[in-house]
Amino acid sequence: MINGGSETAVAPVGGSQPLDWKFSQVFGERTAGEEIQEVDIISAIEFNRNGDHLATGDRGGRVVLFERTDTQDHVGHRRDLEKMDYPINRHPEFRYKTEFQSHEPEFDYLKSLEIEEKINKIRWCQSSNGALFLLSTNDKTIKLWKVQEKKVKKVCNMNVDSTKAMGNGPIVGSSISTSSKQYIANGGCASNDFSFPTGGFPSLHLPVVTSHETNLMARCRRICTHAHDYHINSISNNSDGETFISADDLRINLWNLEISSQSFNIVDVKPANMEDLTEVITSAEFHPTHCNMLAYSSSKGSIRLIDMRQSALCDTHSKLFEGQEAPGSRSFFTEIIASISDIKFAKDGRHILTRDYMTLKLWDINMDSGPVATFQVHEYLRPKLCDLYENDSIFDKFECCLSGNGLRVATGSYSNLFRVFGCSEGSTEATTLEASKNPMRRQGQATSRPSRSLGNLSGVVRRVKGADNSGVDANGNAFDFTSKLLHLAWHPTENSIACAASNSLYMYYA
């Protein structure tokens, strides 16, 4: 990307070709006219590190796990696949694995405050001994969950028929009622139903315990609570595999996964006088490889990079990233739409992706003069900001995500639309997709607009991409601001996106 005359390599050449997105799966698809229950609306989505598992959380406090199935079908034939000259064309396919109730509604009696069960964030931890570990949080309480297959044990290999009673009581697993039998001293049975065979038993053996089937069990290992006065907006795992952070409006706390009774406050932006408060923390995330670095965003549109080696309380930042305001563009809504709702590190740790109300911005942590690329998500809303303020839609918090190779970024919008942008050098990719079984339905309108050739774009203009000034969808209907696609996640190794449209989970591949 070009910014101020300096050239920065964001991604290797080859990502400029737009992807052809196809529908893969849908879970929880609602029928026409079906009423949506509030508790079923999805509020969090997260792939695990290798992309073999996907977790969703909803407003009812439940966590639902899905597991990948398409790779399991080919495990036994890996040697045969390696001999082939052509790649196997398959895309990630998932199936329902299990679900559990993570959080329940609570009431804070000291503050007379209801704490809803809605899952705000889910983060996967490192797996161990075949068990899955994940963190989930609502507004106040963080929980560490362990999901593992438990074998169902049964006693078998009896000396006698299990349908008959023995002297010391019924056989395990017997369905015969023993209430009518008369027992005598020392555990004997007075019934004549059982008798030793003539000549006795040829041999006696001990019964054995066997397991023929498994059940998935979710167990809460840690509960981290009473550490935040304000609502938790972020949790993030550290690359050391031992610690994680949680952030609310004014503080960021550092936790150890094994210790739930205490945490360390590493960032505190609360002023001595609350009347002097000018900005709050909106999102925080650890660096993917450097365990001492983390970044957090603010409601003023700034990103601060901090190094925990500098001091115990990180009051001062290592770097500050701020976007420059265009002259004459300031209005009543400027600060509101500048608030960053989500922040994500690229896999390489070199770039940071942020989402504010109107745009996606890609930042290079080595260049704090401004973003290396800005992507306009729904520029057509700018004239409607007053209406969006009246109905509170302007405060919606959209998430963003990056592809594993860093070539593309994605985020959601209204009318259950989401947008995919190419961020490699020279890419003009700006795709609009709909969370439905026909994701490319909107492309008929998008491709009909005249496009500029790359040679006509100056270095400054090239940084702003994807402007979509249309205010109607592909069918000519006005955009539906009640259908908002807030949550989505990109598979860590493949071009596959999972996104939440109300209570439905849609998956696409390219």
Steps between C-alpha positions, in 0.01 A plus 500: 500500500613857441476759774673836487734387226644206692431150379427216739467136408177388662471161334662313213384548145225265392211609718353747251273246332154522666379182662189319382304440819258208527249391760615209714273439800241655725414406858179618664341626181168662571197448285303786346292676762660314790527712813853532632553449871728760657703236683585321173672797334871427449730747679848350450686283242852361519709238316766317697867527403506226234144559379374153587248632751261794503324646803200731515343672798150644520298744706359213704845424646552181301817393320459271199798310356541375143771268371647468154416181314649526149860439615409192704380316190846514344725426797561138405587581138760771552775302328278446196413870488867598505559294187234686302598776258188709562358652818191361661222757464325503835389777729455505878186322611384497859249310707340563837715364782348605832363794695493607862363777717795729569337789687177555691325831572617652827415793722752726674328582827759761602445705186141392431612399153383215281781310328372339182625163384596614148840370382713801400816321387638149453871419474656159448791386718764240420369143488645241735467120515220495246293751697381838369536812714328832443427825678155659495385821660186701558499855639662408832611136523766311303495120499755243383334190357639155433318287244605136490368162394423282800466125460181339627606208720303177536559180698494184288647148469288366787515142620123462477219633288452868579123461491507288817557633850805409709545451868642847563232689309415572137752485219611840367291578197221256594151626437337228719336642811627339819242653734308172522802289597568408864857542621653321797796575721843553344341612176358167390184472299216276606358486150523176301549685170871432506677166556854377438533270200578132561874464548539872569653763273794379290681829573434831669627834365482856620254734330670773297417865434484592132408812307328475163388858444599856587315812606618859466523674836549875554642592838570848638860506621536863608268791578655847491272761649485823711784658301309747279280790603389552141385264228766272353540568129805284417699196604819387325738208549872556526743313275672359812199273553485590869338844525218704351361851526150633557399857423212723599438870431776627729729212597691204358581212735756222459404149616671165537293211365572298814417776750149640511515672839714797393602703198742784433384835372734599216304788339286752686367805316256605771560867590498626857188698413255316275393833352841510330435172318534553124542148358451136596656169402296322233709192411832335592709218358836335564768489232490156331869417564648754745364419845601839639307712249133583470287763330179667605265738321299794629174677435694785340628278220856458628701181551767469766774239491644423843798297622449331836877492558509877548308512827251310711226757427517586131384860524721603210477345156784393272321623189187696423309460174246768406318574179518853363170682480420649159480883508145629517347156561435536872139470613293398801546133404876511435608363838219244513582338167875520573461263797676169426276200565751220429874450464685199356868422450602338172653155536848641434460755779613780266159645421192598702146509360246732663131558438318823572140570402567598139836347406758228537858617550821301461799624700870414487642494854828638361328805352292715733439789257168351389331187369653330196151432363146617567196305379157664486241251620171683450566857390136535390407532869677831550194712407289283734711545815234711668238225460749237615572709810130526578449122492836425670631305201801732487624328817500150345832320549609318185784249514774448241732219399803423282579200284778273622734611220430869560381561144141591585284652771128474571231666709122519527237757416120536498237293313708194598775605258873459551789633296833347400791724393837415350785668685798384292690753292297604195184312599165661421292214640189622682232231510155536657338176616170415663460256786267265315521189286566725202785723627578655159144623443608858556782483244263573212469853629856541621659403170273728296666812636781648288842434648815705479809349352791465740714736292264792565533477878750716682695382803265678739176383340621140477497476877121537512325198352164336462265798502145378447265797466185305425225520760292208376565129481504281188120484497457876523393488866629747757766363731373331814680649799348246738678214319861562590792263451717583800698180550718306258825301499749393232641147500867519607642303205239500221272743321192421702282743696245431773253779573195545720172633363278524806461140626643335184863405439599523133825365355658586164812393314699619200 
